[in-house]
Amino acid sequence: MKKIVTLLAVLIMLVLPACSAPTTVADPVVEELVDEAYPVVEEPVVEEPVVEKQVTIDYAQNFTLEYKDG
């Protein structure tokens, strides 16, 4: 009986710390220093020009095809 009580006490002592939520302390001074040391840099958006493929004509006749800006 004494062994069972001791075993239960040891198991409870091992299991209870696993049930607690981790504690984190947010320090605004540290967060400000981190923000200054590692600023967020936004990459510029580069728009690639739209390149249209030119059409090759195999079988049609008697018409013209012109490519213009826009």
N, CA, C and O atoms as a GROMACS GRO file, in nm:
protein
  280
    1MET      N    1   0.083  -0.119   0.000
    1MET     CA    2   0.000   0.000   0.000
    1MET      C    3   0.087   0.125   0.000
    1MET      O    4   0.056   0.222  -0.068
    2LYS      N    5   0.197   0.121   0.077
    2LYS     CA    6   0.285   0.236   0.087
    2LYS      C    7   0.356   0.260  -0.047
    2LYS      O    8   0.381   0.374  -0.085
    3LYS      N    9   0.388   0.152  -0.118
    3LYS     CA   10   0.455   0.166  -0.248
    3LYS      C   11   0.361   0.230  -0.351
    3LYS      O   12   0.404   0.311  -0.433
    4ILE      N   13   0.234   0.194  -0.345
    4ILE     CA   14   0.137   0.249  -0.440
    4ILE      C   15   0.120   0.399  -0.416
    4ILE      O   16   0.115   0.476  -0.511
    5VAL      N   17   0.110   0.439  -0.293
    5VAL     CA   18   0.095   0.582  -0.259
    5VAL      C   19   0.218   0.659  -0.305
    5VAL      O   20   0.205   0.767  -0.362
    6THR      N   21   0.335   0.604  -0.280
    6THR     CA   22   0.459   0.670  -0.323
    6THR      C   23   0.465   0.680  -0.476
    6THR      O   24   0.503   0.783  -0.530
    7LEU      N   25   0.427   0.572  -0.544
    7LEU     CA   26   0.427   0.572  -0.689
    7LEU      C   27   0.328   0.675  -0.744
    7LEU      O   28   0.360   0.746  -0.839
    8LEU      N   29   0.210   0.683  -0.686
    8LEU     CA   30   0.111   0.782  -0.729
    8LEU      C   31   0.162   0.924  -0.704
    8LEU      O   32   0.143   1.012  -0.788
    9ALA      N   33   0.225   0.947  -0.594
    9ALA     CA   34   0.278   1.080  -0.563
    9ALA      C   35   0.386   1.120  -0.665
    9ALA      O   36   0.388   1.234  -0.711
   10VAL      N   37   0.473   1.027  -0.700
   10VAL     CA   38   0.578   1.055  -0.798
   10VAL      C   39   0.516   1.082  -0.935
   10VAL      O   40   0.560   1.174  -1.004
   11LEU      N   41   0.418   1.005  -0.974
   11LEU     CA   42   0.352   1.026  -1.103
   11LEU      C   43   0.282   1.161  -1.108
   11LEU      O   44   0.288   1.230  -1.210
   12ILE      N   45   0.216   1.197  -1.002
   12ILE     CA   46   0.148   1.327  -0.998
   12ILE      C   47   0.249   1.440  -1.007
   12ILE      O   48   0.225   1.539  -1.075
   13MET      N   49   0.361   1.426  -0.941
   13MET     CA   50   0.464   1.530  -0.945
   13MET      C   51   0.525   1.542  -1.085
   13MET      O   52   0.568   1.650  -1.124
   14LEU      N   53   0.530   1.432  -1.160
   14LEU     CA   54   0.584   1.437  -1.295
   14LEU      C   55   0.483   1.491  -1.396
   14LEU      O   56   0.521   1.557  -1.493
   15VAL      N   57   0.355   1.464  -1.374
   15VAL     CA   58   0.252   1.500  -1.471
   15VAL      C   59   0.206   1.645  -1.454
   15VAL      O   60   0.180   1.712  -1.554
   16LEU      N   61   0.195   1.694  -1.334
   16LEU     CA   62   0.141   1.829  -1.311
   16LEU      C   63   0.221   1.940  -1.379
   16LEU      O   64   0.158   2.030  -1.434
   17PRO      N   65   0.352   1.940  -1.380
   17PRO     CA   66   0.423   2.048  -1.451
   17PRO      C   67   0.397   2.048  -1.601
   17PRO      O   68   0.404   2.153  -1.665
   18ALA      N   69   0.366   1.934  -1.658
   18ALA     CA   70   0.339   1.928  -1.801
   18ALA      C   71   0.204   1.990  -1.835
   18ALA      O   72   0.180   2.025  -1.950
   19CYS      N   73   0.115   2.005  -1.737
   19CYS     CA   74  -0.017   2.059  -1.762
   19CYS      C   75  -0.019   2.212  -1.757
   19CYS      O   76  -0.116   2.272  -1.805
   20SER      N   77   0.081   2.273  -1.703
   20SER     CA   78   0.078   2.419  -1.691
   20SER      C   79   0.116   2.484  -1.823
   20SER      O   80   0.195   2.429  -1.900
   21ALA      N   81   0.060   2.602  -1.848
   21ALA     CA   82   0.089   2.676  -1.970
   21ALA      C   83   0.225   2.743  -1.957
   21ALA      O   84   0.263   2.784  -1.847
   22PRO      N   85   0.299   2.753  -2.065
   22PRO     CA   86   0.429   2.819  -2.058
   22PRO      C   87   0.410   2.968  -2.030
   22PRO      O   88   0.318   3.032  -2.082
   23THR      N   89   0.497   3.022  -1.950
   23THR     CA   90   0.486   3.163  -1.916
   23THR      C   91   0.585   3.242  -1.999
   23THR      O   92   0.704   3.211  -2.003
   24THR      N   93   0.534   3.344  -2.066
   24THR     CA   94   0.619   3.433  -2.143
   24THR      C   95   0.593   3.574  -2.097
   24THR      O   96   0.478   3.614  -2.078
   25VAL      N   97   0.697   3.649  -2.079
   25VAL     CA   98   0.685   3.787  -2.036
   25VAL      C   99   0.725   3.875  -2.154
   25VAL      O  100   0.838   3.868  -2.203
   26ALA      N  101   0.632   3.957  -2.198
   26ALA     CA  102   0.660   4.047  -2.309
   26ALA      C  103   0.717   4.176  -2.253
   26ALA      O  104   0.649   4.250  -2.182
   27ASP      N  105   0.841   4.202  -2.285
   27ASP     CA  106   0.908   4.323  -2.240
   27ASP      C  107   0.908   4.422  -2.356
   27ASP      O  108   0.973   4.397  -2.457
   28PRO      N  109   0.837   4.536  -2.344
   28PRO     CA  110   0.830   4.629  -2.456
   28PRO      C  111   0.965   4.687  -2.495
   28PRO      O  112   0.987   4.720  -2.612
   29VAL      N  113   1.057   4.701  -2.400
   29VAL     CA  114   1.189   4.755  -2.431
   29VAL      C  115   1.265   4.658  -2.519
   29VAL      O  116   1.329   4.699  -2.616
   30VAL      N  117   1.259   4.531  -2.486
   30VAL     CA  118   1.328   4.429  -2.566
   30VAL      C  119   1.266   4.421  -2.705
   30VAL      O  120   1.338   4.411  -2.804
   31GLU      N  121   1.132   4.425  -2.713
   31GLU     CA  122   1.067   4.419  -2.843
   31GLU      C  123   1.105   4.539  -2.929
   31GLU      O  124   1.125   4.524  -3.049
   32GLU      N  125   1.116   4.657  -2.868
   32GLU     CA  126   1.155   4.776  -2.942
   32GLU      C  127   1.297   4.764  -2.994
   32GLU      O  128   1.326   4.803  -3.108
   33LEU      N  129   1.386   4.710  -2.913
   33LEU     CA  130   1.525   4.691  -2.957
   33LEU      C  131   1.533   4.590  -3.070
   33LEU      O  132   1.612   4.608  -3.163
   34VAL      N  133   1.453   4.486  -3.063
   34VAL     CA  134   1.453   4.385  -3.168
   34VAL      C  135   1.399   4.447  -3.297
   34VAL      O  136   1.453   4.422  -3.405
   35ASP      N  137   1.293   4.529  -3.286
   35ASP     CA  138   1.237   4.593  -3.405
   35ASP      C  139   1.338   4.687  -3.470
   35ASP      O  140   1.345   4.696  -3.592
   36GLU      N  141   1.416   4.757  -3.389
   36GLU     CA  142   1.517   4.847  -3.443
   36GLU      C  143   1.633   4.770  -3.505
   36GLU      O  144   1.688   4.812  -3.607
   37ALA      N  145   1.670   4.660  -3.445
   37ALA     CA  146   1.784   4.582  -3.495
   37ALA      C  147   1.748   4.508  -3.623
   37ALA      O  148   1.833   4.492  -3.711
   38TYR      N  149   1.625   4.464  -3.635
   38TYR     CA  150   1.580   4.388  -3.751
   38TYR      C  151   1.456   4.454  -3.810
   38TYR      O  152   1.345   4.403  -3.792
   39PRO      N  153   1.473   4.566  -3.881
   39PRO     CA  154   1.354   4.632  -3.937
   39PRO      C  155   1.293   4.549  -4.050
   39PRO      O  156   1.362   4.474  -4.119
   40VAL      N  157   1.164   4.564  -4.065
   40VAL     CA  158   1.094   4.492  -4.170
   40VAL      C  159   1.116   4.566  -4.301
   40VAL      O  160   1.082   4.684  -4.314
   41VAL      N  161   1.173   4.497  -4.397
   41VAL     CA  162   1.201   4.558  -4.527
   41VAL      C  163   1.107   4.497  -4.629
   41VAL      O  164   1.107   4.376  -4.651
   42GLU      N  165   1.028   4.583  -4.690
   42GLU     CA  166   0.936   4.534  -4.792
   42GLU      C  167   1.006   4.538  -4.926
   42GLU      O  168   1.065   4.639  -4.964
   43GLU      N  169   0.998   4.428  -4.997
   43GLU     CA  170   1.060   4.420  -5.127
   43GLU      C  171   0.973   4.493  -5.228
   43GLU      O  172   0.851   4.480  -5.227
   44PRO      N  173   1.036   4.571  -5.316
   44PRO     CA  174   0.955   4.642  -5.416
   44PRO      C  175   0.891   4.544  -5.514
   44PRO      O  176   0.949   4.442  -5.551
   45VAL      N  177   0.771   4.578  -5.555
   45VAL     CA  178   0.699   4.494  -5.648
   45VAL      C  179   0.744   4.531  -5.789
   45VAL      O  180   0.730   4.645  -5.832
   46VAL      N  181   0.797   4.435  -5.858
   46VAL     CA  182   0.845   4.457  -5.994
   46VAL      C  183   0.746   4.391  -6.089
   46VAL      O  184   0.726   4.270  -6.088
   47GLU      N  185   0.685   4.476  -6.171
   47GLU     CA  186   0.591   4.422  -6.269
   47GLU      C  187   0.667   4.385  -6.395
   47GLU      O  188   0.738   4.466  -6.454
   48GLU      N  189   0.650   4.262  -6.435
   48GLU     CA  190   0.717   4.216  -6.555
   48GLU      C  191   0.635   4.258  -6.676
   48GLU      O  192   0.512   4.248  -6.674
   49PRO      N  193   0.701   4.303  -6.781
   49PRO     CA  194   0.626   4.342  -6.900
   49PRO      C  195   0.558   4.222  -6.964
   49PRO      O  196   0.612   4.111  -6.965
   50VAL      N  197   0.441   4.246  -7.017
   50VAL     CA  198   0.366   4.140  -7.082
   50VAL      C  199   0.422   4.121  -7.221
   50VAL      O  200   0.422   4.213  -7.303
   51VAL      N  201   0.468   4.001  -7.247
   51VAL     CA  202   0.524   3.970  -7.378
   51VAL      C  203   0.426   3.878  -7.450
   51VAL      O  204   0.398   3.767  -7.407
   52GLU      N  205   0.375   3.930  -7.561
   52GLU     CA  206   0.280   3.851  -7.638
   52GLU      C  207   0.355   3.775  -7.747
   52GLU      O  208   0.444   3.829  -7.813
   53LYS      N  209   0.318   3.652  -7.765
   53LYS     CA  210   0.379   3.573  -7.871
   53LYS      C  211   0.322   3.616  -8.005
   53LYS      O  212   0.203   3.645  -8.017
   54GLN      N  213   0.407   3.619  -8.103
   54GLN     CA  214   0.358   3.649  -8.236
   54GLN      C  215   0.305   3.521  -8.299
   54GLN      O  216   0.358   3.411  -8.278
   55VAL      N  217   0.200   3.539  -8.375
   55VAL     CA  218   0.131   3.426  -8.435
   55VAL      C  219   0.199   3.390  -8.567
   55VAL      O  220   0.234   3.477  -8.646
   56THR      N  221   0.217   3.263  -8.588
   56THR     CA  222   0.266   3.218  -8.718
   56THR      C  223   0.148   3.167  -8.799
   56THR      O  224   0.062   3.094  -8.748
   57ILE      N  225   0.144   3.205  -8.922
   57ILE     CA  226   0.031   3.168  -9.008
   57ILE      C  227   0.078   3.060  -9.104
   57ILE      O  228   0.174   3.079  -9.180
   58ASP      N  229   0.010   2.948  -9.100
   58ASP     CA  230   0.052   2.836  -9.183
   58ASP      C  231  -0.031   2.821  -9.311
   58ASP      O  232   0.026   2.797  -9.418
   59TYR      N  233  -0.164   2.834  -9.302
   59TYR     CA  234  -0.247   2.797  -9.416
   59TYR      C  235  -0.328   2.913  -9.472
   59TYR      O  236  -0.374   2.904  -9.586
   60ALA      N  237  -0.348   3.023  -9.398
   60ALA     CA  238  -0.435   3.132  -9.444
   60ALA      C  239  -0.364   3.216  -9.549
   60ALA      O  240  -0.241   3.222  -9.554
   61GLN      N  241  -0.444   3.282  -9.634
   61GLN     CA  242  -0.389   3.367  -9.740
   61GLN      C  243  -0.475   3.492  -9.754
   61GLN      O  244  -0.589   3.495  -9.708
   62ASN      N  245  -0.420   3.596  -9.819
   62ASN     CA  246  -0.491   3.717  -9.857
   62ASN      C  247  -0.536   3.801  -9.736
   62ASN      O  248  -0.648   3.854  -9.738
   63PHE      N  249  -0.455   3.814  -9.634
   63PHE     CA  250  -0.484   3.908  -9.526
   63PHE      C  251  -0.351   3.948  -9.463
   63PHE      O  252  -0.249   3.884  -9.484
   64THR      N  253  -0.354   4.057  -9.383
   64THR     CA  254  -0.233   4.104  -9.317
   64THR      C  255  -0.254   4.105  -9.167
   64THR      O  256  -0.367   4.120  -9.119
   65LEU      N  257  -0.150   4.089  -9.096
   65LEU     CA  258  -0.153   4.088  -8.950
   65LEU      C  259  -0.049   4.187  -8.902
   65LEU      O  260   0.070   4.171  -8.931
   66GLU      N  261  -0.094   4.290  -8.828
   66GLU     CA  262  -0.004   4.395  -8.783
   66GLU      C  263   0.003   4.394  -8.630
   66GLU      O  264  -0.098   4.375  -8.562
   67TYR      N  265   0.122   4.416  -8.577
   67TYR     CA  266   0.142   4.427  -8.432
   67TYR      C  267   0.170   4.572  -8.399
   67TYR      O  268   0.261   4.633  -8.456
   68LYS      N  269   0.093   4.629  -8.306
   68LYS     CA  270   0.110   4.768  -8.265
   68LYS      C  271   0.116   4.774  -8.113
   68LYS      O  272   0.079   4.679  -8.045
   69ASP      N  273   0.163   4.889  -8.062
   69ASP     CA  274   0.168   4.907  -7.916
   69ASP      C  275   0.027   4.905  -7.859
   69ASP      O  276  -0.063   4.969  -7.913
   70GLY      N  277   0.009   4.834  -7.751
   70GLY     CA  278  -0.120   4.830  -7.683
   70GLY      C  279  -0.209   4.728  -7.743
   70GLY      O  280  -0.322   4.711  -7.698
   0.00000   0.00000   0.00000
